């Protein structure tokens, strides 16, 4: 792929602009910094075919995984691949600031309404924003800082507790290596921690580890363990790593030597971490699992010092306070007339009586009027409406408020996006399915919508001529056929109390 192409600045403003998806933005940054060498841009069809067949680029260079970019069809309709000044595509960050210029040298349809684009990229703009930018060093810069000899790489996508720190210290001593910590910061950690929280927790353990170089790297998870492992290995190698320590079950590959330590345990006799088999069972404590750590944090109990350094525990407690003090999204879904809005208002009234929570009620009809005016009832518009509700609710919960949402939300994908938005904001998410049958909803028909739909006067009515995808992942299921509003509110408060989201004194007598 050519690197010599430059679009004249006066034509840059006329080039179409596009904000890639998060994992594509992460790939873009790794391309721009050289962490994906020998790649100079997104792969075209010839390279993709060669990678799939041989694990190599079309020119024979080893490369394990597709690195691609897809854009909407309407965005590339005006590109002319035969004209160097009419094949530029500006790639922007989520705020719309230009980040890079892509020379589109290959273009092909993928899924309906989308095209794959390939070609070299070059940086434009000021290089990015966000916390801990000083840690986002390019591989060439980091390699110059490393001492000669072996470099032990640790991809720290989770906080480092004492068992992992003991493994790292042992590996550094065994190899006589310099330690390089690579922190993935492209998305939330597997534990749901925001990137800045993960970075702070790693720095909280710095005085417990050997001298180290710490770098923040925009590596995004792709949802495929093997692809993730291979790409991480390539990135680690670009940063000068010679050996990788696996502190999880993750594979490495990519030509690096991988160290897989034996299982550790805490020795009650002297407070040291040793190999598990070297400690009698009655004298050892096994490391806490992630579920145990989350349960302690959720209930407001301190993490034990024998397992987690206090500075790390402090960061985790700040990021994951007890549930009763954490943001929460209660998301209702159900057919029109199912009773979800009435139950949601009853729940909101009960919670407001306590005064313990800052509460926002996002009713479907109100949102349609105030936030989503102009949207219709096509699948795309329904999804966009739910996405807007989910975004507002997540922002409320990010600041430890409680948001109650009650749209129809008929599609699973849109509900899943709302759940992910809440979790990415560090908040909880409770999905409530008001599963009142369609026949009961039609008998009520308070707004006359079903009658109009049956008469052919209204189209796109959920449950009549538009599908409702019943949730399989609801946390609470209510059917108002035989339950009163008061009983439904009572059941919800019971659930929220038992799971720790509200104080027990909120329970009705």
NORNOR-V705658 format. One line per field, one symbol per residue. ss: DSSP state (a for helix, b for strand, c for the rest). phi: phi as a letter, one per 20 degrees, with the letter a starting at -180 (. if undefined). psi: psi as a letter, one per 40 degrees, with the letter a starting at -180 (. if undefined). A space follows every 50 residues. Layout:
# NORNOR-V705658
ss=???
phi=???
psi=???
This chain:
# NORNOR-V705658
ss=ccccccccaaaacccbbbbccaaaaaaaaaaaacccccccbbccaaaaaa aaaacbcccccbccccccbbbbaaaacccccccaaacbbbbbcccccbbb bbbccbbbbccccbbbbbbbbbbcccccccccaaacccaaaaaaaccccc bbbbbccccccaaaaaaaaaaaaaaccbbbbbbbccccccccccaaaaaa aaaacaaacccbbbbbbcccccccaaaaaaaaaaaaaaccccbbbccccc ccccccbbbccccbbbbccccbbbbaaaccaaabbbcccaaaaaaaaaac cccccccccaaaaaaaaaacccaaaccbbbbbbccccccaaaaaaaaaaa aaaaccccbbbbbaaaaaaaccccccccaaaaaaaaaaaaaaaaaaaacc cbbbbbcccccaaaaaaaaaaaaacccbbbbbbbcccaaaaaaaccccaa aaaacccccccbcccbcccccccccbbbccccccaaaaaaaaaaaaaacc cccaaaccc
phi=.fdefceggfeffeffcbeffgffffggffffenfdgefdaffeffffff ffecmcffenffbecfcccdcfgffdfefcfedgecceceddefenfgdb ddefdbbbfdegncceccqfccfcndnocofmffeeefgfffgfefffof ceeceeecgeefffffffgfffffeldeeceddfcebffgenefgfffff ffffeffdcfgbddcecfedfdncgffgfffffffgffenfdcdeeecef fcmmneedddfffdbeeffcmdecfgfedggfdddegfefffffffffen efffffdcggffgffffffcfggfddfbdddebrffnfofffffffffff ffffmececcddfgfffgeedcgnfecfgffffffffffffffffffgem eddddbeflfdfffffffffffffemdebdedeeeffgffffffkgemff ffffemebdmefnddcfdeffedfecdccegdeeffffffffffffffen ecfffffff
psi=hieehhhiddedeeiiiihiidddddddddddeeefheheaiiadddddd dddefiideehhhdihhihiiidddedeiheehdeffihhhiideehhdi hhhheihiiciheiiiiiiiiihiaeeiiiifdeegiiddddddeiiiai hhhhhgeiihidddddddddddddefiihhhhhhedaiideehidddddd ddddedeeiihihhhhhghiheehddddddddddddddeehdihhheaeh icaeeihhhhiihiihhddefihihdeehideeihiiiidddddddddee iihhdedhiddddddddddgiideeiihhhhiiiihededdddddddddd ddddeeihhhhgiddddddddfheiafiddddddddddddddddddddff ihhhhfidgehdddddddddddddeeiihhhhhgfhidddddddfdeedd ddddeeehifhhecehihhhhefidhhihedehiddddddddddddddee diideehi.
